[in-house]
Amino acid sequence: MTKRLSYLLAFIKFTHIMDFMIMMPLGPQLERLWEISPQEFGLLVAAYTFSAGIVGLLGSFFVDRFDRKYALIFLYVGFLVGTFACALSGSYETLLIARCATGAFGGLLGATVLSIVGDLTTPKNRSETMGIIMAAFSAASVFGVPFGLFLADKLSWQAPFLFLGVVGIPVLVLNVLMLPSVSDHLGKERPKPLALLKEMLGKSNALSAHVFIVLLMLGQFSVITFIAPYMVSNVGFTEGELAYIYLAGGFVTFFSSPWFGKLADRFGQYRFFTVATLLSLIPLWGITNLPRMNLYAVIVITSCMFILISGRIIPAMTMITSSVSPERRGGFMSINSAIQQLGAGIASYVAGLIVIKTASGEYQDYNMVGYLAITASLIAILVAKRLKVVS
């Protein structure tokens, strides 16, 4: 797989990730605008992932029946329509529906990107390519989220979604023109839908991969969902200063993600994952126990978290992608992506149930969310050891 194709898919991943990420830092503005509770905001974040998970699970029955290029194009068109719908929303209820619609396409979209990476690379260089794809997270943080927050501050909260929809149009055209057909998996024997579901959920290796991704989501999205509201209400940030967290974190991970991918290929996926996960526990604890403190000190802590979370997700996704044969990869990754989205939704919603907003506007029990994330991360190390490389 050429680097040009890697970056082509990374452009799609950029808009996909920014669309999901922008909701969380918009939390303080949306809570103030519509007077919604932490639980309602948690549901707003989780709506996207719950929808993505359910549709992704259903899509796993038929996604391997199509050329992955054309599946990707169809899903991206639907994703952009959903994003424009978010920009046109005028109430909490309509935004909730629009987020469900966007998630319905976004979940399968992410799985299809990973399946294409799996089909066009070998296990030897897969993490390097995965590092480029995952660098889209950094790019979304460095440019997308700060610029989106700037648009929201100067115009309205709908402006970031309008920006995303407009940016997505040329990305769509580039993929139509430049992405090659990905159809080697077609024509190979596939089990019937119910047999496929049983195979993808029942086998020990597959089950370990699904449990693994849920634990990873609990170990990060539970904390990430309420970073922005906590920083504004408890640590003393202004809404304008939130952009610096994502700008700094994205900048450092933009360079660290490809490097981590190479290191994981060199030293082994599980070994690198274990080290990165253990180190990530330090900033996860630190962020969820922050008092009011200096802006620059907070940025150092949050940047460390972003670096180490990206450092562990790269080998994790490589291990998951490599745990299934090519002819089963599309369906498997769709199911795994669906479970990942459901895991992220559960993490966001559970975090919303744990934290409490006091009469003074501060958040309580965010530290309990941190302990949940730390526990899930430690269990993930044990589950990852059970994963076996197939292809």
N, C-alpha and C positions, 0 to 999 in steps of 0.2 A: 504494500500500500504506500503510495507516494505521499510526501508531506503536503503536496497541493490538495490531495483528496482529504487528508487529515484536517487541514485548516478549513476546507469547504464544509465538512461536517461540524467543525467547531463553531462556524458562523451560526448554524442552526441551533446548536447547543447554547450559544450565547443568548439568543433571543428567548429560547425556551427557559433557561435558568433565570434570566433577568425578570421574566414575566412572573415567575414564582417568588423570587427574592424580593421584588419591590413591594410586595404586600406587607412584609414584616416591618420595615422602617416607616411605612405609612401608618402604622398602628396609632401613634399619638394623635395624628391629625384626624383619622377616622373616628377614634374614640371621642375626641372633642366635638367633631362635626355632628355625629349622630347620637352621642351620649350612650355608647354601647359599653357593656361590661367586658372584663378580661375573658370571660367564658364565651361571649358572643364574638369577640375578636379571634379567639382561638378557633372557633367554628368557621369563621371566614377564611382563615388560613388553611384549615383542614378540609374545607369543601373541595378545593382544587385536588388535593391528594386522594380524598375518598373517591371522588368521581374518576380520577385517573386509575385508581386501583381496580374499581369495579369493571370499567370498560376494558382495561388492560387484561383482566382475567378472561372476559368474554372474547376479546380479540385474539387471545392465544390459540383459540380453536381453528382460526382460519388464516392467521398472518403468514404462515409458511407456504400458503398456496399462491402467493404473488411474488413477482419480481420486487425485491426490496427497494429499488429506486422508486418505482411508481407508488408503492405503499407509502414511502417517505413523503413524496410530493403531495399525495392526497391528504395525509395526516397534517402536513404543515399548512396547507390551505385552510383546513378546518380550525387549526390552532390560531391562525391569524384572524379568522372571522370571530372567534371567541374573544380574542384580545381587543378587537374593535368594539365588541359588545360591552366589554368592561369599561371602555372609554365613554360609552354612551349611557352608562348606568347613573341613575339619579337618586337611588336610595339604597339602604342596607340590603333589602330583600332582592332588588334587581341585580345588585352586584354579586350577591350570594349565588343567584341563578347563573349569571355570566361566568363566575369562577368555576362552577360545576361544568359548564359547557366547554370552557377552555381546557380544563383538566381532562375531560373525556378524550380529547385529541392529544393533549400533551403527554399523557402517560404512555400510550402506544408509540408516540413519536420518539421519546427517549429510548425505549426498548429497541426500536428499529435502528436507531443510530448505533447502539452498542452491538446489535446483530451484524450490521454491515462491517464494523470494525473487526468483529470475530471472524467473519467470512473472508476478509481481505488481508488478514495478517496471520502470522504463525505464532505459536506460544513463545518463541524465542524473542520476538520484538514487539509483542502485543502491548506490554506495559509502556513502552516508549510512545506508541501511538495513543494509548489511553491517556498518557500524561498530557499530550497535545489537546485531546478532546476535553479533558477535565480542566485544562487551562482556561477554557471558556468561562468557568466559574470565576476565575480570577479577573478575566476581562470584564465580566458582568459587574464585578465588585469595583474594579478600578474606574471604569467609565460609566457603565450602565446605571448602577444604583445611585452613585453621587449625582449624575446628570438627571436621573429621574427625580431625585429628591429636590434638585434645583428647580426643575419644571413644576413640581408639585407646590413648592414654596412660592414661586413667582406667578404661576397661573392657577392650577387647581390640581387636586389629586388624580383627576382623569387624564391629565396631560402625559404622564409616563406611559400609559397604555396606548394612547394615540401615537406617541413616538415609536413604540415598539412595533405597532402595526405597520407604520410607514417604512421603518427600517427593514422589516421582514419581507417586503415586496421584492427588492433587488436580490435579497438572499435566496428567495424562492426561484427567481429567474436564473441565477447562477447555478443552482443545483439542477434545474431542468436541463440546462445547456451542457454542464460539465461532468455531472456524476454519471459514471458508467452503469450499465445494467449489472445487477447483482442477482444472478439467477441460477448459480451452480447447485443450489439446494433443491431446485424444482425437479420433478421427475423421480425423486428418490422416494422410497416407500415410507409412508407416514401412517401411524396408527389412527384409528377413529377418535373423534373428539373426547368421548368419555374415557377411552383407553389412554389417550394422551394426558388427560388430567390426572388419571391414576398414576401414570408413569412419572409425570413431572412433580407430583406431590408425595407419592408413596415411596419412591426409592430413597435409600438412606442418603446418598450423595446429594440428590435434589432437595430433600427435606432439610439437610444441613445448610445448604445454600440459602434457602428461604428463611430459616430461623436466623441465620447469620445477618442477612440484610435488615431484618426487623430490629435486631439488637443494635446495629449500626445507626439506624434512624432514631431509635430511642436514646442513643448515646450522643446525638448531636442536635437534632431538630427540636427536642424538648427545651434545650437551652437557647438555641438560635431564635426561636419564635418570639421570645420576650426580651431579647437584648435591647432593642430600640426603646420600648416603653420603660424598661428598668433604668436605662441610662438617663432618660429624660426625667423620670419621676424620683429616682433614688440617688443617682450619682451626680446629677446637676448639669447634664448636657442641655444645650438648647437643641431644638429640632434641626436647625441649620448645621450644628456640629456633628450630627449623626453621620453625615456623609464622609467625614474623616475616618470613621471606623472602617467603613467598607472600602474607601479609597486606599488606605494604608494596608489593610488586610489583603485586598485584591492585588495590589502592586507587588507585595512580597511573594504571594503564591503564584503569580504569573510566571515568575522565574523559578520558583521552587518545584512546581508541579512537573514540568518536563524532566528536571534533574532527578526528582524522586522516582519518576518512572524508570529512568536508566538504572538508578541504584537498586530498585526492586528487581529488575531483570538480572542484575549482576549478583546480588547477594541472596536472592530467593524471596518469593512473594510473602510467605508466611513469616519468615524471620523479620523482614522489614516492617510488615504490618504490626507485628507484636511490639517492636521497639517504638514505632510511631504512636501506637495506641497508648502505651504506658506513659510516654512523655506528654500526650495530649490531656491526660487526667489533671495535670497541674493547672493549666489555664482554664479548664472546665470548672474546677473548684474555685479558682481565683475570680472568674467573671461573676459567678453566682453568689459571691460573698463580698462584693466590692462596696466600700463605704464611699462617701463623697471624697473625691480626690482629683488630682491634677489630670487634665486632658491628655497630656503626652504619656503619662504613666498608664492610663487606661488603654490607649492605642497600642502600646507595646504588648500588653496582656492579650488584647483581642487579636492582634496580628499573630501572636504565637499560636493562639487557638486555631485561626484560619490555616496557618501553615501546617500544623500537625494534623488537623482534620483532613486536609487535602492529601497529606502524606500517607494517611491510613486508608483513605477511600480508593486511591489508585491501585495498590496491590489487591485490595478487597474485591474491586470490580474485575480485575484480571483473573483472580481465583474463581470467581463466580462464572465469568464468561468461558473459562477453560474447563469447567466441570461438566460439560455436555458436548455431545458429538455435533458436527456441523448441521446435519439434516434435522436435528431436534432443536438447534440453537434459537431459531426465531421464536418458536412457541415457548420454549423454556425461558428466554429472556423477557418475553411478554408477561408470563406468569410472575417471574421474579420481580420485574419492574412494577407490576400491579401490587405485589406484596410489599415492595419497597414504598410505593406511594401510600398504601394503607398504613404501613408502619409510621411513615412521616406524619400522616393525618392523626393517627392515634397519639403520637408524641406531642404534636401541637395541641390537640384537644385536652390530653391529660395534663399538660403544663398549664393550660387555662383553668383547669379544675383545681390545681394545686395552689397557684398564686392567688393572693387576695389583694384587692385594691382598697386601701383604708380611706377614711373620710378626708384625710389630708392629701390624698392623691398618690401616696407612696405604695409600692408593692411589697407584700410580705410573703415569706416562704419560697422565694426564688432559690434560696440555698437548697431546699429540699429537691427542687428540680435538678440541681447540680449533682446531688447524691444519686438520684435516679439515673442520670446520664453516666456517671462513673461506674455504677454497678452493672449497667447494661454493657458498657465497653469492656469490662473485665470478663464478663461471660462470653462476649463475642470472640475473645482470644481463644477460649477453650473450644468453641464451636468451629472456628476456622481451622483448627488442627485436624478436624475430621474430613475436610474437603479434599477430594482427589482430583488430579488433573486428568482429563479424558482427551482433549484436543485443543 
